[in-house]
Amino acid sequence: MFHALASLPTPGGVCVLVNGDEERGSPTSRELIEQAARRCVAAFVLEASADEEGALKTARKGTSRYEVVVHGRAAHAGLDPAKGVNATVEAAHQVLALAGLSAALSHDTSPLGAPTVTPTLVSAGSTVNTVPAPARVSVVVRVPTRAAQDRIDSLVRQLRVRTHGARLEVLGGARRPPMEPESSAALFALASRLNSEAGYGPLRGRAVGGASDGNYTASAGCPTLDGLGAVGGGAHADTEHVLVSHMAPRARLLAGLIERSRS
């Protein structure tokens, strides 16, 4: 980013926003991101490329997160198990119900693919000889459209108790809205032309399941192109790497996009 800016005749009209809480969903910075996006004609997100060939990210799924809290009743697991309400058993029912939501929505034909509902972290109980009273199930949702996000929200909040005497509480909800393909189409076409003019050939675009702050800029009405950062692979793994040979061409592409967009 800074090499691209340094190569411009002037940085006038460019807003640079460096965010430190993106991995957590940008809880403290979302408002600032959206305010900045509404004042801009384009947003270029320097997340890594979609693959080792340098594909740009032209669409992203939206995200929701939930915590399904089960309230049971404790009792001695050996002396009075029947007097308890087992939160672990109820949590197991809810995990299966949540997993079933993905199957029910698998027919979605969006370019981003079907929505996914994934139970992740599960915790329950207090001691090994006590019928567990509390249990918690964390749920990660990825959606291709706002309509799907709203539908899944309704389905999660309609989960039914299967264990007599237990009670459910659903926390959380929608986070990032989807970054739909229309938000990047014109900028991707421009990037492909610039890349070809520079002798690097046409670019490829990919829709991806992961979310970024590009979801917020696109939802604020700002045309957004993502994946303009380093080219490499192995994201979030011990094989994560950057291909140094792509860094100069990437900086030139970013500089060209900025120059054309503000002219």
N, C-alpha and C positions, 0 to 999 in steps of 0.2 A: 504493500500500500504506500509506504513512504517513498520508495523508489519511483513508483508511478507518479506520485504527486510532485516529486522533485524534478521530473522530466517535463512537466507542463510549463508553458510560458508564464502562467500565474495560477495560484491555487484559488483565485477568486470564485466565489459561488459554490465552493465545495464544503460540505459538512462532514466531518470525521467523528464517528461515534464509536468509542472503544468500550465494550461492556464486560464487566467482571462477574456477572451472575447468570450468564446465559445457560449454563449447564443445569441450573436449578429452576429453569423456566422463566428467568428474568423477572422475578416478582417485584423487585424494587425499581427496575429500569423500564418496564413496559410502557408506562405513561410517557416517559421522555422519548423513547423510540418512536412511538406513534405520533407524538407532537412534531418531532423532527421530520418524519416521513411525510406528513401532510404539507410541509413547506418545500418538498423536493419534487423534481420532475422524474427522478429515477433513484433507485436504491441498488447498490452493488454490494453484495454480501460476500465477505472473504472467508467463508467456510471452505474447507478443503474440497477438492473436486470429487465427483461421484465415483471415479475409478482411476486406475493408473494411466489411462489414455487421455485424461483431462476433461472428461465429460462434465458439462455444467449441470446444475440442479435447476430444472425448469418447473418443478412442482414438488410440493411436500405435503404429507398428510398432517392433519391437525391432531392435537393431543388432548386427552382428558385423563385425569387421575382421580381415583376414588379409594376410600378406605371403608370397607364394610365391617362394622363393629357388631359383634354378637354379645349380647348380655344374657348370661345363663344364671345358674344358682349353684354355689359351692356346697359340697357335702363330703363326708369321709368316703373315700373310694372303696374301703373294705367293709366298714360298719353300716353305712347308710347310702349306698350308691343310688337307690331309687328315690331318695329325697332330693337329689341334685338335678339340675338341668344342664346337660353336657354341652358346653359351648364349642368344644372341639368337633363333636358330631355335627352340630348345626353349621359350623364353618365348612366342614367337608361338603355338606349339601350345597352351600353357597358357591364353593369353588366349582363344583360340577355345573351348577346353574349358569355361572358366569362363562365358563368355557363353552357351554352350549349356545350362548349368544353369538359367538363368532360363527358357529356352524349355521345358525339361522340366517346370518347376514352374508354368507359366502357367495351368494348369487350376484352381488353388486358388480356391475360391469364398468365402473369408473376407470379412466386411464391410470389412476393411482392404485387400483386394486381394491379388494373388498376391505371393509372395516375389520379391525381385530380387537378382541377383548381378551386380555391376558392376565389371569391372577398371578401375582408374583410372590411377595413376602407374606408368610403366614405365621402367626404366633398365637399361643393359647396356654391357659393354665397358669398355676402359681407353684404347686408342688406336685411330686409324682404320686402322692397318695390322696389327692383331692380331686373330686369331680370339678373340671375347670368351669369357672364362672365367666371369665372374659376370653374373647378371641378376636383377632383382627386379621383381615385379608386385604392386602393392597392390590389394586387393579390398575393396569396401564391400558389405555384405549388409544388406538390410532384410526383416524377417519379420513376419507377422501373428500367429503363435502360437509358443509355446515348442516345440511339436512340430516345426514347420517349421524353427526355429532349430537344433534338434538334428539334424534330417535333413540340412540343408545342411552343418553342421559335419562330419558323417560323409562326405558326398560330396566336400567340399574336401580332406579328409585322405586320400581314396582316389584323388586325381589320379595318373595314370600317366605315366611318362616316355615320350616318343615318339622321342627322339634317342639313339642308341646311345652309351653312355659317360657320359651326363649323369646327374645326381642331383638330386632335388627335396627341399626342406625347407620345411615349412609352419609359419609362425609366426602367433601371434595366436589369436583365437577369439571367443566370444560376449562382448558388452559389456552393453548395456542389454536387459533382457527386454521383451517387448511390454507395452504398457498396453492391456489388452483392454476392450471396451465395458462389461462388467459392473461394472468398478471405478468408473465415473462415472455410471451410470444414475440412482441415487437423487439424487445431488447436482445433476445436470443438471435433473431434474424440479423440484427445489426452486428452482434458479436461474431457471427459466422462470416459475414462479409469482411469485417476487419481482419479476422484471422486468415482468410483466404488471400486478401490483398497483401498481407505481410508474408505470404509464402508458406504458411503452416497448414494449409488445407482447411476443409470445413470442420466445424465443431459438432459434437454430438450433445444432445440434451437427454437427461434422465429424470424421471419422477422417482422420488425416494420416500421411504417411510419415516425417516428421521425428521425432526422439526428443528427450526432455528429462529432467529429474530427476523428472518425474511418472512416468516408467517405473519408477524405483526405489521411489517411495513406494507406487505401486499394487502392485508385486511384494512389498512388505513387508506387504501386507494392509490398507493404509490406503485407504479410499475417496478418490478423487482426481479433481478437476476442473481441467482445464488451459485455457490460453488466456484467462485472466481479466485479462491485462495490457492494454497499450495497443491500441487499434483502429487499424489502418492497413494497409500493404501494402509490397511490394517488399523482403521480407526478404533480407538479405545482398547487396543490389544498391545501385547508386548512386541508385536511385529510392526507397529505403527512407524511409518517412514515417509520421507519427502524425497522426490526426485529433483535434485538440484538443477539438472539440465533444463527443466521446464520453468524455472523461476523467472528468468529474464523475459522469455516470450509472454509469460503470464502478466508480468508488470507492464509490458508494452500494450497488451490487449486491454488491461484495465485503464491505462492512460488514454488509449484511443476511445474507449467507451465514455469516459468522463468528458473528453474534449468534444465529441460529437453530441453528447446529450445536453451540454450547456450552451451550445452554439445556437 
